Amino acid sequence: MNKITLLFILVFQLGFSQNYTEYVTGSTSDLVVTPDQGICLMGGATEHDEAMRWFLRKANGGDIVVLRASGSDGYNDYFYSELVCF
């Protein structure tokens, strides 16, 4: 790929990129934990509490990331306060 094509692709992508909003709940201190691998895909309607607890157990007390196409921090309290997994 030549440099002009690469530059065009880069400029094109930057023109359509969107901003994001970050919400943080809980402590911002870094912890040393040993998480296990886990992905939990949800969406569309109601949540499955046991699947979410499984996901939190995989994090082993570490950070989790929730990616949303739109909305707010609606999952933060759900994960942080409503689910009991330890």
ABEGO torsion letter per residue (X at the ends): XBAAAAAAAAAAAAAABBBBBBBBBEBABBBBBBBBBBBBBBEGBBBBAAAAAAAAAAAGGBBBBBBBABEBAAAAAAAAAABBAX
